[in-house]
């Protein structure tokens, strides 16, 4: 009664308090969800549209070296004059098509080798004693404490004809003459697998650590061979980590520039080097922007389709 006399209104009921709490909770959850969307808008969508706008421009001897076709003020008046000559040029020139195909091939092969090496390591870490796992995890991420460029340069000293690898093989009488590894595709594979191996191991370890290994023991007790138990139990349960690790390796490997340039030599044809040459050497920003847009679509669209069908499969399983 005293509160009613002071405020001039009846105190809030329990239902009203719950309703207000629900409204505040909904607002808070929406604000939390809004943060990553704002991040994507600022650091992905806006740069994407800037690059897309440059890809529709014409090359010019100026600074910047292109003539914008559309701008913010004349967007709607010039939208009918847009042309995709730069994209047509990419399809007509076999250099770019071969660069895309070769980049996809090298990235796929490198991802396969990374998975082949990373799975046993992650499995061993997951089955190791709990007291030893933090140390093993630290050893996996230890290369990140060193500069990426320095680690790639170190492989030059290892793989060159007079490098450490050939000296070791010659001293053990395994080979009679130095192997030519540097400036070949094998050097690119070695560099990518070494550099991106932690990105494969970490998601695999995360999936395998949560696995119930009594399922494997039960399968063995029922007479299932170890290899069959691996393919029927261990691998399917680790599949989310496999997919995540393959995406984390494959996506950056397609556009890799440093490793092919330093370990593959000047004749290596990959889309990352082609993009750098167009942007810096040829000063053709519109074509290089078109190259970047197509590369982005080649990577993003299949991933979006995969996630769409995966979500449908999960809904069907429920």
C-alpha positions as CSV (number, residue, x, y, z in Angstrom):
1,X,0.0,0.0,0.0
2,X,2.8,2.4,0.8
3,X,4.5,1.7,-2.5
4,X,1.2,2.3,-4.3
5,X,0.7,5.6,-2.5
6,X,4.2,6.8,-3.4
7,X,4.3,5.7,-7.1
8,X,0.7,6.1,-7.9
9,X,0.4,2.6,-9.4
10,X,0.1,-1.0,-8.3
11,X,3.3,-3.0,-7.8
12,X,4.3,-5.2,-10.8
13,X,3.0,-8.7,-10.6
14,X,5.1,-11.8,-11.1
15,X,3.9,-12.3,-14.6
16,X,4.8,-8.7,-15.6
17,X,8.3,-9.1,-14.1
18,X,8.8,-12.3,-16.1
19,X,7.5,-10.7,-19.2
20,X,9.9,-7.7,-18.8
21,X,12.7,-10.1,-18.1
22,X,11.9,-12.1,-21.3
23,X,11.9,-8.9,-23.3
24,X,15.3,-7.9,-21.9
25,X,16.7,-11.3,-22.6
26,X,15.4,-11.2,-26.2
27,X,17.0,-7.8,-26.7
28,X,20.3,-8.9,-25.2
29,X,20.4,-12.1,-27.4
30,X,19.7,-10.0,-30.5
31,X,22.5,-7.6,-29.7
32,X,24.9,-10.5,-29.2
33,X,23.9,-12.0,-32.5
34,X,24.2,-8.5,-34.1
35,X,28.0,-8.3,-33.3
36,X,29.2,-11.0,-35.7
37,X,26.9,-9.7,-38.4
38,X,28.3,-6.2,-38.0
39,X,31.8,-7.7,-38.2
40,X,31.0,-9.5,-41.4
41,X,29.4,-6.4,-42.9
42,X,32.4,-4.2,-42.1
43,X,35.3,-6.5,-42.8
44,X,33.8,-8.8,-45.5
45,X,30.8,-7.4,-47.4
46,X,32.0,-3.8,-47.8
47,X,35.5,-4.8,-49.0
48,X,33.8,-7.4,-51.3
49,X,31.6,-4.8,-52.9
50,X,34.6,-2.4,-53.3
51,X,36.6,-5.1,-55.1
52,X,33.6,-6.0,-57.2
53,X,33.2,-2.4,-58.1
54,X,36.8,-2.2,-59.2
55,X,36.4,-5.4,-61.3
56,X,33.7,-3.6,-63.4
57,X,36.0,-0.6,-64.0
58,X,38.3,0.1,-66.9
59,X,42.1,0.1,-66.8
60,X,43.7,3.6,-67.0
61,X,47.1,5.1,-66.7
62,X,46.4,7.0,-63.5
63,X,46.5,6.6,-59.7
64,X,44.6,4.5,-58.9
65,X,45.1,2.7,-62.2
66,X,41.4,2.3,-63.2
67,X,38.4,4.4,-64.2
68,X,35.4,3.8,-62.0
69,X,32.2,3.0,-64.0
70,X,29.8,3.5,-61.1
71,X,29.9,5.4,-57.9
72,X,27.6,6.2,-55.0
73,X,26.1,9.2,-56.6
74,X,25.5,7.7,-60.1
75,X,24.8,4.1,-59.1
76,X,21.3,3.8,-60.4
77,X,21.9,5.9,-63.5
78,X,24.9,3.9,-64.6
79,X,23.8,0.4,-63.5
80,X,22.5,-0.3,-67.0
81,X,26.0,0.5,-68.5
82,X,27.8,-2.1,-66.5
83,X,29.9,-4.6,-68.5
84,X,31.7,-7.7,-67.5
85,X,34.5,-7.5,-70.0
86,X,37.1,-8.3,-67.4
87,X,35.3,-11.5,-66.5
88,X,35.0,-12.5,-70.2
89,X,38.7,-11.8,-70.6
90,X,39.5,-14.3,-67.9
91,X,37.4,-17.0,-69.6
92,X,39.1,-16.3,-73.0
93,X,42.7,-16.5,-71.7
94,X,43.7,-20.1,-70.9
95,X,46.4,-18.8,-68.4
96,X,43.7,-17.9,-65.8
97,X,41.7,-21.1,-66.3
98,X,44.9,-23.2,-65.9
99,X,45.9,-21.2,-62.9
100,X,42.5,-21.9,-61.2
101,X,42.6,-25.6,-62.1
102,X,46.2,-26.0,-61.0
103,X,45.5,-24.2,-57.7
104,X,42.5,-26.4,-56.9
105,X,44.6,-29.5,-57.7
106,X,47.5,-28.5,-55.6
107,X,45.3,-27.5,-52.7
108,X,43.3,-30.8,-52.9
109,X,46.5,-33.0,-53.0
110,X,48.0,-31.0,-50.1
111,X,44.8,-31.3,-48.1
112,X,44.8,-35.1,-48.7
113,X,48.4,-35.4,-47.5
114,X,47.7,-33.1,-44.5
115,X,44.8,-35.3,-43.5
116,X,46.9,-38.5,-44.0
117,X,49.6,-37.1,-41.6
118,X,47.4,-35.2,-39.2
119,X,44.8,-37.9,-38.4
120,X,47.3,-40.3,-36.7
121,X,48.9,-37.4,-34.8
122,X,45.5,-36.2,-33.6
123,X,44.4,-39.7,-32.7
124,X,47.6,-40.3,-30.7
125,X,47.1,-37.0,-28.8
126,X,43.5,-37.9,-28.0
127,X,44.5,-41.4,-26.7
128,X,47.5,-40.0,-24.7
129,X,47.2,-39.7,-20.9
130,X,45.3,-36.6,-19.8
131,X,48.4,-35.2,-18.1
132,X,50.4,-35.3,-21.3
133,X,47.8,-33.8,-23.7
134,X,48.5,-30.1,-22.9
135,X,52.2,-30.6,-23.7
136,X,51.4,-32.3,-27.0
137,X,48.9,-29.6,-27.8
138,X,51.6,-27.0,-27.1
139,X,54.0,-28.8,-29.4
140,X,51.4,-28.7,-32.2
141,X,50.9,-24.9,-31.9
142,X,54.6,-24.2,-31.3
143,X,55.4,-23.3,-34.9
144,X,52.9,-20.4,-34.7
145,X,55.4,-18.7,-32.4
146,X,57.8,-18.3,-35.3
147,X,57.2,-16.1,-38.3
148,X,55.5,-17.9,-41.2
149,X,58.0,-16.4,-43.7
150,X,61.0,-17.6,-41.7
151,X,59.7,-21.1,-41.6
152,X,59.2,-21.2,-45.4
153,X,62.7,-19.8,-45.9
154,X,64.0,-22.6,-43.6
155,X,62.6,-25.2,-46.0
156,X,64.7,-23.6,-48.8
157,X,67.8,-24.5,-46.8
158,X,66.5,-28.0,-46.3
159,X,65.4,-28.8,-49.8
160,X,68.0,-27.2,-52.0
161,X,70.5,-29.5,-53.8
162,X,73.2,-28.7,-51.3
163,X,70.8,-28.6,-48.4
164,X,70.4,-30.5,-45.2
165,X,68.1,-33.2,-46.6
166,X,70.4,-34.1,-49.5
167,X,73.5,-34.0,-47.3
168,X,71.8,-36.5,-44.9
169,X,70.8,-38.8,-47.6
170,X,74.2,-38.7,-49.3
171,X,76.0,-39.4,-46.0
172,X,73.7,-42.4,-45.4
173,X,74.5,-43.7,-48.9
174,X,70.8,-43.7,-49.7
175,X,71.3,-41.6,-52.9
176,X,74.2,-41.2,-55.2
177,X,73.4,-37.6,-56.4
178,X,71.4,-34.8,-54.9
179,X,67.7,-34.9,-55.4
180,X,66.0,-32.0,-57.2
181,X,63.1,-31.1,-54.9
182,X,63.3,-27.3,-54.7
183,X,61.3,-25.5,-57.4
184,X,59.1,-28.5,-58.0
185,X,55.5,-29.4,-57.1
186,X,56.8,-31.6,-54.3
187,X,58.4,-28.6,-52.6
188,X,55.0,-26.8,-52.7
189,X,53.3,-29.9,-51.2
190,X,55.9,-30.1,-48.4
191,X,55.6,-26.4,-47.6
192,X,51.8,-26.4,-47.6
193,X,51.5,-29.6,-45.5
194,X,54.0,-28.4,-43.0
195,X,52.6,-24.9,-42.7
196,X,48.9,-25.9,-42.4
197,X,49.3,-29.2,-40.5
198,X,48.2,-27.6,-37.1
199,X,45.0,-26.4,-38.8
200,X,44.2,-30.0,-39.5
201,X,45.3,-31.5,-36.2
202,X,43.4,-29.1,-33.9
203,X,39.9,-29.8,-35.1
204,X,40.6,-33.5,-35.5
205,X,41.9,-33.6,-31.9
206,X,38.8,-31.8,-30.7
207,X,36.5,-34.4,-32.3
208,X,38.6,-37.4,-31.3
209,X,39.0,-36.3,-27.7
210,X,35.2,-36.3,-27.2
211,X,34.8,-39.8,-28.7
212,X,33.6,-42.7,-26.5
213,X,36.3,-45.3,-27.1
214,X,34.3,-48.0,-25.3
215,X,32.4,-48.2,-28.7
216,X,35.6,-49.4,-30.3
217,X,36.3,-51.8,-27.5
218,X,32.8,-53.2,-27.8
219,X,33.3,-53.7,-31.6
220,X,36.5,-55.5,-31.0
221,X,34.9,-57.8,-28.4
222,X,32.2,-58.6,-30.9
223,X,34.8,-59.7,-33.4
224,X,35.1,-56.6,-35.6
225,X,38.7,-56.2,-37.0
226,X,40.5,-53.1,-36.0
227,X,40.6,-51.6,-39.5
228,X,36.8,-52.2,-39.9
229,X,36.1,-50.7,-36.5
230,X,38.1,-47.6,-37.5
231,X,36.1,-47.1,-40.7
232,X,32.7,-47.9,-39.1
233,X,33.1,-46.1,-35.7
234,X,36.2,-43.9,-35.3
235,X,36.2,-42.1,-38.7
236,X,32.4,-41.4,-38.8
237,X,32.6,-39.9,-35.3
238,X,35.6,-37.8,-36.3
239,X,34.0,-36.7,-39.5
240,X,33.1,-33.1,-38.2
241,X,36.7,-32.6,-37.4
242,X,37.8,-34.0,-40.8
243,X,35.5,-31.6,-42.6
244,X,36.6,-28.6,-40.5
245,X,40.3,-29.5,-40.9
246,X,40.0,-30.0,-44.7
247,X,38.2,-26.6,-45.1
248,X,40.8,-24.8,-42.9
249,X,43.6,-26.3,-45.1
250,X,42.0,-26.3,-48.5
251,X,40.6,-22.7,-48.6
252,X,43.9,-20.8,-47.8
253,X,45.9,-23.3,-49.8
254,X,44.0,-22.4,-53.0
255,X,45.1,-18.8,-52.8
256,X,48.5,-19.4,-51.3
257,X,51.2,-17.1,-52.7
258,X,54.3,-17.2,-50.5
259,X,54.9,-21.0,-50.5
260,X,54.6,-21.4,-54.3
261,X,56.7,-18.3,-54.9
262,X,59.6,-19.3,-52.7
263,X,59.5,-23.1,-52.9
264,X,57.9,-23.6,-56.3
265,X,60.0,-21.1,-58.3
266,X,59.2,-18.5,-60.8
267,X,57.5,-20.9,-63.2
268,X,54.9,-22.1,-60.8
269,X,51.4,-21.4,-62.0
270,X,48.9,-20.8,-59.2
271,X,46.1,-18.2,-58.9
272,X,47.8,-16.5,-56.0
273,X,50.9,-15.6,-58.0
274,X,48.8,-14.7,-61.0
275,X,46.7,-12.3,-58.9
276,X,49.9,-10.7,-57.5
277,X,51.4,-10.3,-61.0
278,X,48.2,-8.6,-62.3
279,X,47.9,-6.3,-59.3
280,X,51.6,-5.3,-58.9
281,X,53.6,-6.1,-62.0
282,X,50.9,-5.4,-64.7
283,X,49.1,-2.7,-62.6
284,X,45.8,-4.1,-63.9
285,X,43.5,-3.7,-60.9
286,X,40.2,-4.4,-62.7
287,X,41.4,-7.8,-64.0
288,X,43.1,-8.7,-60.7
289,X,39.8,-7.8,-58.9
290,X,37.9,-10.0,-61.2
291,X,40.3,-12.8,-60.5
292,X,39.8,-12.4,-56.8
293,X,36.0,-12.3,-57.1
294,X,35.9,-15.6,-59.1
295,X,38.3,-17.2,-56.6
296,X,36.0,-16.2,-53.8
297,X,33.0,-17.6,-55.5
298,X,34.8,-20.8,-56.3
299,X,35.4,-21.3,-52.6
300,X,32.3,-19.8,-50.9
301,X,29.5,-21.2,-53.1
302,X,30.5,-24.9,-52.7
303,X,30.9,-24.4,-48.9
304,X,27.4,-22.7,-48.7
305,X,25.9,-25.6,-50.7
306,X,27.6,-28.1,-48.4
307,X,26.4,-26.4,-45.3
308,X,22.9,-26.2,-46.7
309,X,22.7,-29.9,-47.5
310,X,24.3,-30.8,-44.2
311,X,21.7,-28.8,-42.3
312,X,19.0,-30.6,-44.3
313,X,20.5,-34.0,-43.4
314,X,20.6,-33.1,-39.7
315,X,17.0,-32.0,-39.8
316,X,16.0,-35.3,-41.5
317,X,18.0,-37.3,-38.9
318,X,16.0,-35.6,-36.1
